[in-house]
Amino acid sequence: MLPCMCKNCSIDRFKYKLLAILLTLLCLLTGCGAPGGAEKSQEESENLGALFERQTESNEVGAVDFSLDDPMDTVYCYDGQPLEIPFTITGVSAGRTSETGVLLFVDGIAQPYTAVYADGTKLAEDYMQVFRLDEGQKSSFNMVFQPITGKAGDTLSVMAVTILEPSFIAESEGNPRYGFYHTHSASISRHISFQADAPAQSLAVPETDYKVCGLSEEVVNRLSAWGALESLDTTAELAFDIPNDNVIRADGKKATMTIQLYGGPEADFNITVFVNHHPVRIDNADYLSVRTEKNKMVEVTFQIDTADLGERNTVYAIAAAAGTDDELEINNPMKTSSILMVNEEN
């Protein structure tokens, strides 16, 4: 997970650009679905030094500061009325407009919300609100929503997750890379104390069928090469298990995919799958619910409906620790890389 760029745990733009370069190196060393496959990646990796001679601005797709405005120890009380959470986002990328999508999660489950400004302006309810901000331009509003999960007596986490340049979509099967686009970051969690049940919703509670297995040789070798194998004690990773060409293929009706979650201490996680920035049904559920085991990998294979989708689509998943596990010292939440899904239209 990228270091948080919110006011509560800020990262300056120099560090962000340096991180972008490091991500470039990682992509080049691991292939990252580049056109031409591993051969192309190997060719470029021989000239990695040249990356440090380029202008870092060329690697920046945007940057924002953002935060839930209330103090970090705030506990919101839900009594049946819509919650209002103050939020501020500011563009900080020099000389460019930063496009940023903002998602809202309660207990690791995506929530539809609206942005309500002080002058009464109200954005239409959606899962992602998108903002285009020049350097220094600020947008402050209340995130207003009725939670779609939670029962009286629960205390659940609430957090905002940002996605940079959400309008970007990979060009084609021949060039499926997302690069630095769709980089994510997250606010520090606050909590909601439920004094009443959330309204009856159509949210389908999952009975996730998943398997727990040992770490794959590929994962062990990759982490070992970076000297990062021991980091799995305190960090976790979420990824799609897909072919090397970095493309998911659908037949115009269904797409089958596999998600892997591994690392960190034993904990409960809720995983939401997004297509074009909207949560989608996963088999017969609205999200996946799994529990990790130390030094093991959780693997879930599932299908989504693609009958109403176009030819090119963006797919990613976000996992967040659920219940009382949300305060574990791990990289929470996690996002997969964004993946191009090519759908054979009916």
Secondary structure, 3 states (H helix, E strand, C coil): CCCCCEHHHCCCHHHHHHHHHHHHHHHHHHCCCCCCHHHHHHHHHCCHHHHHHCCHHHHCCCCEEEEECCCCCCEEEECCCCEEEEEEEEECCCCCCEEEEEEEEECCEECCEEEECCCCCECCCECEEEEEECCCCEEEEEEEECCCCCCCCCEEEEEEEEEECCCCCCCECCECCCCCCCCEEECCCEEEEECCCCCCCCCCCCCCCCEEEECCHHHHHHHHHCCCHHHHHCCEEEEECCCCCCEEEECCCEEEEEEEEEECCCCEEEEEEEECCEECCECCECCEEEECCCCEEEEEEEEEECCCCCCEEEEEEEEEECHHHHHCCCCCCEECCCEEEEECCC
